Every structure is written in C-alpha cells, then in structure tokens.
Amino acid sequence: MKIFDQLERRRAWEPEEQAILDAVRRVADEVIAPKAAGFDKSCEFPWATVEALNGLGLNGLFVPEAYGGSPMRYKLYLAVVKIISEACASTGIIYATNFHGMKPLIDFGSEEQKLRLLPRVAAGGLGSLAITELNAGSDATGMTTRFRPDGDHVVVDGGKTFITSGSTANLLLVFGKWSEIDDARGAISALIVEKDTPGFTAGRPEDKMGLRASATTPLSFDNARVPRGNLLGQPGDGLRILLASLNKSRPSIAAHALGIAIAAFKDMTAYMNTRRQSGRRIAEFQANQFLLADLASDLALCEAWLDHVADLIDGGATDFGVEASIAKLRASDLAMRMTTDAVQMHGGYGYIRDYRVERLMRDAKITQIWEGTNQVHRQLIGRSFVEK
Ligand SMILES: Cc1cc2nc3c(=O)[nH]c(=O)nc-3n(C[C@H](O)[C@H](O)[C@H](O)COP(=O)(O)OP(=O)(O)OC[C@H]3O[C@@H](n4cnc5c(N)ncnc54)[C@H](O)[C@@H]3O)c2cc1C
C-alpha cells in the first residue's frame, strides 16, 4: 500500500487535523466497523454509530465557531467521510447528509437563522436535504411541492421521495416552488423544516439493496405551517442555492464512494494473498495482478483528483462544478467496479453474506445514482466543452 501511504503523507495534515483523523479512525475501527454488518442485516437506524461520531463532535468540523462549531478544512471533512464510509457506508452517508443539508444554511442563511439553528447541528443534530419527488428526479425543476406565503408563515403542500434521514433528521432543507412566482425555475425556493412541524410526516423507510441502515423515506407535507423566518434567502433563490450546494456535496459523495472502494480493495488484496489454488496464492496469477494494477491505478488517480478538488474549494474557488462532477463520476464508477471485482476475487465466498465484499457491492451501487446520476454528470462534463 506504499502508493496510498505516500498520497496520505502528501496531504501534510496539521497536528490538530491529524489528531482528529486518528480519533475518527479509532472510532471507525473499534465501534463503527464491528457494528456495520449487524445494522445492514437488521436495517435498524445506527444510533450507536451516530452517537459515537457525535462523541467526537464531528458536525462541528463544518459549523462556524460563532454557532458552536470548530471548523476545519473541507479536505479534512472529506477525509473524515472516507474513513467513516470505509467502516460503514450507511453511517458515512448519514454523517455526510448532515453536511449536505446544513451547509446551505451556513452559506445562505441569515445571521438570525444561523444563531437559532446551527448550534443544534454543531451539537450533533441530524440534517437532511429534500429535493427529489416522485416525478422530479434528474430534472429537479419539475418539482411540484408548493410554498404558499401566509402572514408570518409559509404553508407547504406536496411530497418528497427517497430522502436520506427523512425520518430521523432534526432539520430538513426542503425545496419547493413559491406559489406567487409563475416560472418553473424561478419559483424554486428553500425552506428549513423542523422535525415536529404539524402537517409534516415522514413515511416508512424504503427496503433497499444497500445502505440498509440509513433511513430513506418519503416525506409528506399537508398544510404544514413553517415560520417564514425559516426561508433561506428570498423567494425564488432556491435554484441558485441548490446548484451551489450540490457542487459541494458531490465531492462528499465521491469521498463516500472512495471509502467503499478502499474497503473492497483492502479485503480483496488480503484475500488474494491468502487464498491458494493450483499450489499458488491467487494474487500470484498474472491475470489477477493486471486486475489489481488497473484498480490500484484508478484508486490512486481518484484520490489525487479529490485532493485537487478539495484544494480548489479550500482555496476559495467558486467555479468548480465540472471538477466536482468528474470526482463524483469517477469515484462512484470505481466503487462499483472495485466491489464487483472484489466479489469476483473471493469466488463463491464473495457471494456469501459472511464476507464484507457482498455488502460493499450492494452499498456501492447507489453512488452511481444519487446526487445526479452518472449519465447526468457525463452530460455536465461533456457539455462544458461545447463552445458557446
Ligand atoms: C437510497 C437513496 C437515497 C437518496 N437520498 C436522497 C436525498 O437525501 N435527497 C434527495 O433529494 N434525493 C435523494 N435520492 C434521490 C436520488 O437523488 C434520485 O433517485 C436520482 O437523482 C435519480 O432520480 P430518479 O430516481 O427520479 O431517476 P430518473 O431521473 O427518472 O432517471 C431514470 C434513468 O434515466 C436517466 N436519465 C434521466 N434524465 C436523463 C437525461 N437528461 N439524459 C440521460 N439520461 C437521463 C437516469 O440517468 C436514470 O438512469 C435518493 C435516492 C436513493 C435511491
């Protein structure tokens, strides 16, 4: 693993960053990883692992100090997502979703909103991001959830589909259309909905292929009255907020996918170095070495690219959408290929639930679908080369 150790050394973490990474690694190895298979089997929401993360104050990594956090570089946040996801992809996405849902509040919220809501996030409150609807997936502008102003309140009607932490989050960032704006894109607005809002209900968690411990639920809003003070920005600011937020959550999805890919690579190489057939370890067959060479090369390149994207963001760049799409596309395609090949290298044992690679392959698939399917990301990247 020399190439990966060198990449890690090049990151040159500050001592306090390294201390956080060491603490996360310890909790990941000692608490999260040993519970992952059980949670996958029972489909229980993994409160024990979420509480272990909260014991380290990890939401504070992205919440400004004035609101109870102790923020660090985005690169460190991505490294944390990767370590947690390597141990348990469900826990990894629950943690990352706190960032995805609440970062727009940090970037676009008013001082009053931040003072009121962010200390709850810093203290370990769960966040959620609700965009997708039954008939509005890849094209989010087709959403029909309606925000109707009514005095000091906004009345929300409609529904959302497939929302991560929909039933467990304390604060949900919900996108909908402002009833008084007659424009499919220009009407999109963003509202923070608090868990116990009357008229808001989260449905039963979906029975999923992977990430089975993460609660993915439909949401329904029936005359739900949300204080107008929870509107982010102005009516109609939603699309701008949505696009800016996705650019920062997509590298985080890449980190989640790389965590899964790293777990599969470690299991695969360990198994290939012990399993013997025809008198040799299966890692000694040249065909299998070519497979390892391809996978290790792509893993190293994806890691290096994600470092590049993180450096852009930490450096204050604002135009990094295509770079973020490349990271999401390549990391998630790699996670799927890596986990599928890891199952293959385990032979029949890879198909048996006793081996972690079976779960990793199921967990990897969603990374190609959410936060923009990979078809959509290929379009975004390709379109960027068309001259205007
Ligand atoms: C486990 C899970 C968790 C999720 N968590 C969240 C969440 O927290 N918040 C949230 O808002 N959403 C969430 N989603 C929703 C997810 O982001 C969407 O499923 C995804 O964006 C795709 O939308 P869709 O399912 O409606 O598929 P569709 O958009 O209907 O796509 C179907 C197929 O058509 C293809 N396609 C669509 N449009 C085009 C096009 N223009 N060109 C080429 N091909 C195209 C797609 O690539 C795909 O292969 C989650 C989904 C799952 C399964």
The ligand as a Tripos MOL2 file, in Angstrom:
@<TRIPOS>MOLECULE
LIG
   53    58     1     0     0
SMALL
NO_CHARGES

@<TRIPOS>ATOM
      1 C1        -31.0460    5.4090   -1.3030 C.3       1 LIG1
      2 C2        -31.3780    6.7380   -1.9070 C.ar      1 LIG1
      3 C3        -31.1350    7.8920   -1.1720 C.ar      1 LIG1
      4 C4        -31.4730    9.1470   -1.7160 C.ar      1 LIG1
      5 N1        -31.3070   10.2690   -0.9600 N.ar      1 LIG1
      6 C5        -31.7960   11.4630   -1.4240 C.ar      1 LIG1
      7 C6        -31.8260   12.6240   -0.5920 C.ar      1 LIG1
      8 O1        -31.3660   12.6000    0.5470 O.2       1 LIG1
      9 N2        -32.3790   13.7720   -1.0880 N.ar      1 LIG1
     10 C7        -32.9090   13.8420   -2.3410 C.ar      1 LIG1
     11 O2        -33.3970   14.8840   -2.7080 O.2       1 LIG1
     12 N3        -32.8820   12.7600   -3.1580 N.ar      1 LIG1
     13 C8        -32.3570   11.5700   -2.7270 C.ar      1 LIG1
     14 N4        -32.3670   10.4580   -3.5390 N.ar      1 LIG1
     15 C9        -32.8950   10.5720   -4.8940 C.3       1 LIG1
     16 C10       -31.8390   10.4790   -5.9820 C.3       1 LIG1
     17 O3        -31.0290   11.6190   -5.9800 O.3       1 LIG1
     18 C11       -32.5700   10.2450   -7.3000 C.3       1 LIG1
     19 O4        -33.0440    8.9020   -7.2670 O.3       1 LIG1
     20 C12       -31.7090   10.4770   -8.5180 C.3       1 LIG1
     21 O5        -31.4580   11.8480   -8.6690 O.3       1 LIG1
     22 C13       -32.3460    9.9680   -9.8100 C.3       1 LIG1
     23 O6        -33.6810   10.4060   -9.9340 O.3       1 LIG1
     24 P1        -34.8240    9.3200  -10.2870 P.3       1 LIG1
     25 O7        -34.6800    8.2070   -9.3060 O.co2     1 LIG1
     26 O8        -36.1270   10.0110  -10.3560 O.co2     1 LIG1
     27 O9        -34.4150    8.7500  -11.7070 O.3       1 LIG1
     28 P2        -34.7730    9.4050  -13.1470 P.3       1 LIG1
     29 O10       -34.4000   10.8280  -13.1690 O.co2     1 LIG1
     30 O11       -36.1640    9.0320  -13.5040 O.co2     1 LIG1
     31 O12       -33.7640    8.6260  -14.0730 O.3       1 LIG1
     32 C14       -34.0180    7.2940  -14.5850 C.3       1 LIG1
     33 C15       -32.8940    6.9800  -15.5820 C.3       1 LIG1
     34 O13       -32.9640    7.9170  -16.6640 O.3       1 LIG1
     35 C16       -31.7150    8.5410  -16.8320 C.3       1 LIG1
     36 N5        -31.9060    9.9350  -17.2400 N.ar      1 LIG1
     37 C17       -32.7200   10.8550  -16.6820 C.ar      1 LIG1
     38 N6        -32.5830   12.0470  -17.2840 N.ar      1 LIG1
     39 C18       -31.6480   11.8840  -18.2390 C.ar      1 LIG1
     40 C19       -31.0530   12.7360  -19.2060 C.ar      1 LIG1
     41 N7        -31.3760   14.0330  -19.3030 N.pl3     1 LIG1
     42 N8        -30.1310   12.2010  -20.0400 N.ar      1 LIG1
     43 C20       -29.7700   10.9010  -19.9480 C.ar      1 LIG1
     44 N9        -30.2930   10.0390  -19.0530 N.ar      1 LIG1
     45 C21       -31.2070   10.5290  -18.1980 C.ar      1 LIG1
     46 C22       -31.0380    8.4800  -15.4770 C.3       1 LIG1
     47 O14       -29.6250    8.5950  -15.5840 O.3       1 LIG1
     48 C23       -31.5060    7.1220  -14.9860 C.3       1 LIG1
     49 O15       -30.6510    6.1270  -15.4920 O.3       1 LIG1
     50 C24       -32.0050    9.2200   -3.0280 C.ar      1 LIG1
     51 C25       -32.2260    8.0430   -3.7550 C.ar      1 LIG1
     52 C26       -31.9430    6.8140   -3.1990 C.ar      1 LIG1
     53 C27       -32.2320    5.5660   -4.0010 C.3       1 LIG1
@<TRIPOS>BOND
     1     1     2 1
     2     2     3 ar
     3     2    52 ar
     4     3     4 ar
     5     4     5 ar
     6     4    50 ar
     7     5     6 ar
     8     6     7 ar
     9     6    13 1
    10     7     8 2
    11     7     9 ar
    12     9    10 ar
    13    10    11 2
    14    10    12 ar
    15    12    13 ar
    16    13    14 ar
    17    14    15 1
    18    14    50 ar
    19    15    16 1
    20    16    17 1
    21    16    18 1
    22    18    19 1
    23    18    20 1
    24    20    21 1
    25    20    22 1
    26    22    23 1
    27    23    24 1
    28    24    25 2
    29    24    26 1
    30    24    27 1
    31    27    28 1
    32    28    29 2
    33    28    30 1
    34    28    31 1
    35    31    32 1
    36    32    33 1
    37    33    34 1
    38    33    48 1
    39    34    35 1
    40    35    36 1
    41    35    46 1
    42    36    37 ar
    43    36    45 ar
    44    37    38 ar
    45    38    39 ar
    46    39    40 ar
    47    39    45 ar
    48    40    41 1
    49    40    42 ar
    50    42    43 ar
    51    43    44 ar
    52    44    45 ar
    53    46    47 1
    54    46    48 1
    55    48    49 1
    56    50    51 ar
    57    51    52 ar
    58    52    53 1
@<TRIPOS>SUBSTRUCTURE
     1 LIG1         1 GROUP 0 **** ****
